[in-house]
Amino acid sequence: MADDTYTPPKVWTWDKGSGGRFANINRPIAGATHEKELPVGEHPLQLYSLGTPNGVKVTIMLEELLAEGHEGAEYDAWLINIGEGDQFGSGYVELNPNSKIPVMFDMTTETRVFESGSILLYLAEKFGAFLPTKHNKRTEALNWLFWQMGSAPYLGGGFGHFYAYAPEKFEYPINRFAMEVKRQLDVLDRNLADREFMAGDEYSIADMAIWPWYGALVKGLVYDAGEFLQVQEYMNVIRWTDQLAKREPVKRGRMVNRTFGDPASQLRERHDASDFDTKTQDKLEGASSK
């Protein structure tokens, strides 16, 4: 059904009262809104993030590196509350002029790294891990990494926004983005029909990038849209999702900077491996089942 209640003006102006869940932080200009320095811990890598899919990509990678014995991957994970506008503090904007999470600072090389895909690639190259070295296999992994970076805006910013967050529901944008999300799921399902992992037989940063978004989607954990999208159709994606969810570093990475869901699945900040609670496995078990 066409919406005939709105005609775009000749010149767009910012309407601060447009509403929506994120209206208080959305604006058409960049830059800092307030002065605030970022905290700094003792580890080589400083991560400023939130437990959204883009943040989870990086904490999974860091936990995987530590599980492989890369001591230089020790990190402090500081919570950035995007609902309160922490990403617009002067210290954060200095590291990430785009004011999105996550951002990482490598203390050993004094390098800032922003955009989650860039962080994954940086870490893979720095530690020589989770990225195939053979040219054609490396390229295939990067194909899927960049596929995710280009596709997720249609899932989160498109479908997720209009289906779950928009103050009003309109048929056209929901149908348009639902169609695209199902096409993306079909792309993944066909690719995983004869492969164990996204890029072939090697677990890589491509899997770490895609899993937090599309794995959560096929398990019905984001946007409450599992039934709407009939995600049970994508059996190969579900198989792959469940396989990765069993990995201990994935369980830990999913907990870091998490501020929602079962409290046992949340680790709001991570500064040492012991923060995962050495007394019980409840947190890890809760993280894998949520």
N, C-alpha and C positions, 0 to 999 in steps of 0.2 A: 504494500500500500504506500503510495507516494505521500510524502509530508509536504503539504502546501502552506504550512504556517510560517515558514521562514524564507525570506528572499535575501541572499547575500548583498550587503551594501557595496557600493563602488569602492569604498576605502574601508578596510577592516580596522577597528579600534579595540583595544583591550577592555573587556567587560569584567571587572573584578568580581561582580556578583553572579557569574555564570553557573556557579554551583558545582556539584560533583564531589566525590570523596577526597580528591587531591587539590581542590580549588585553592586551599590556603598556601600551597607551595608551588603551584604552577604559575609561570609568568613568562612573558615574551622577551625577556632580557637576561643576560648572563651576569656573572660577577658576584662578589660577596655581598651579603646583606648585613653582616655584623663581624666584629673582630673576635676571633677565637682561635687560639693556638691548639694544635693537635697534641695529644699526649704521645710520649715516646717511651717504649719499653727497652729491654736489654738485649733482645734477640736481633739477628741480622736482618730479618724481614719484618716490616711494620705494615699491617693490613688494617684498613679502615673500611668497615663494611656492615652489612645487614644480611640476615639469613633468608634473603629472597633467592630465586633461582640463579641470578647472576652472581650473587655473593657465594652461594654454595659451590658453584663451579670451582672457585679458587681455593676454598677451604678443603674441599675433597682433594685437589691436586697437592696441596701442602701436606695433608695427612698421608697421602699415598707416598710422597717423597720421603717423609720421615719413616714410614713403615719399611721403605727400601734401604734405610740406613744413611740417608743424606742429612748429616747433622747441620749443614749450612742452611737447611730449610726450616730451622726453628723460627717460630714467628710469634708475634703478639697480635691478637685480633681484637681491635677496638670497635665498640658498637657505635654505629652512626644511625641515629634515629631520623629517618628521612621525613617522617610525619611532623617532626618538630623543626625541620629545616637545618639540621646539623651540617648537611652537605653544602650549605651556603656560608659557612664560617670561613673567615679569611685564610686560615691554615689549610682547610680542605681545598678551597678553590685554587690555592697555590699549587697543590699537587694535581688536582683534576679540574681544569677550567670548564669542563662540561658539567660539573656538579652532579654526577651520578655515582652510584656505588657499583663495584668496589674500586678502591685505589690502593696501590701498594708502593712503599718506598723501600728500596734496597739500601741498607745502611753501608754495606761493604763497597758499593760502587757509587753511592749517592745518586741513584737513578730513580726517578718517579716512573711508574707504569700505571696507566689508566686504560679503561675498557677491558672487560673480563677476558675476551679472547686474546688480547695482547698480553695480559698477565700470564695466561696459560702458556702461550708460546714462549714468552720470556723465561719462565721457569723451566720449561722443557729443554730449551737450549742451554740455559745456565747449568743445569744438572745432567744433561744428556740422558733424559729419561722420559718415557711415555710419548715419544715421537719417533717413529721408525727412522733409521738412518739411510736405508736404501731409497734412492731417489723416487722411484715410482710409488712406493708405499708411503713415504713421507708426504708426497703430493696428495695422495688419496686421503690421508688423515687431515691435511690442511683443507682439502675440498670440503670435508664435512664440518670442520671447525668454522669455516667462513659461511657455509650454508646455514649453520645455526645462528650466527651473528646477523645474517641478513633475513632470516625467517622469523626469529622470535618476536620482532616488533609487530608482526601481523597477529601473533598469538597473544602476547601480553597487551601491547598498546592498541591493538585492533579488537580482536574478539573479547579479550578479558575486559577491556574498558567498556565496550558497548553492552556486553552481556551481563557483567557483574557490577560495574562501578558507575556507569552513567546515571545521572539523576532521572532521566527519562528513557524508556525503552522504545526503540524504533525498529521496525521490521527490516528495512533495507540494510543498514550497517550490520545488524546481527547476522542476517542471512549471508551477506557478502563475506564477512570474516569467518563465519562457521564453515562455509564452503572451502575457503582457503586453508583453514586449520585441518579439515579432513583430508584435503589434498596433500598437505604436508605429512600427516600421519601415514597416508598411503605410500608416500615416497619412502619414509622410514621403514615401513613394514615390508615393502618389496626389497629394499636393500638388505634387510636382516633375514630375509627368507633363506639365504644360502651363506650367511656369514655369522660368525659368533659375535663379532664386534662391528662397530660402524665402519672401520676402515679395513676390515679383513679379519685375520686371526690374531691381531695384536691389540690389546687394551691400550687406549691412547687418550690424549687430551680431547679428541673428538667425542669420545664417549662421555668424558667428564663435562663437556660443554652442553651436550644434548640431554643427558639424563635428568638434571634438575628441572628442566622445563617439560619435556615430553614424557618422561617417566612418571612425573607427578600427575600429568594430565590423564594418562591411560589408567592410572590407579584411582582416578576420581578425586584427587587431593587439591586441585586448584579450580577456582571459579564455580565449584559445585556443578560442573557441566558434564560429568561422565555419562549420565543417561541421555542428556540432550544430544551429545555428539556420538553416542553409541560406540564408546571407546572399546568395548569388548570385541569388536570386529578385528582389532589390530593385534592378533595373537603373537606375532613375531616381536613386536615392540614390547608386549607384556612379558614375554619370555626373557628378553634382554634386560628389561627393567628389573625384574625379580632377581636375575643373576647378579647384577651390579649391587643391588640393595643388600646382598649378603656379605659384601666385602666390609671388613672392619673399618678401614680408612674412610669408606663412604659413609658408614654409620656415624663416625666421629665428625667428619666434615659437615654433615647435614645438621649437626647440633650447634655448631659454632655460630655465634651472633644471632641465634634463633630467639625470637621474642613472642612466639605464639604457639598454640597447641598445648599438648600435655607438658606440664612443667618438667617432667622427667626427661623430656626430649630437648630441653633448652640449655645451652651454655652461652650466656649472653656475651661474655668475653673469655678469651682463651690466652693465657700467658705461660702455661706450662702443661705438659702432658698429664700431670696429676690433677689438673682441673676437671678432667672427665670423671672424677670420683672413683678413687681406687677401692672404695669399700664395697661397691655393689655394681652389678652390670645392668641395673634397671634402666639407666639412661640410654645405654647403647641399644638395649632391646626395645625401648620405647621409640627411639629414633628410627629403627628399621621398620616398625609396624605402623608408623603414622603416615 
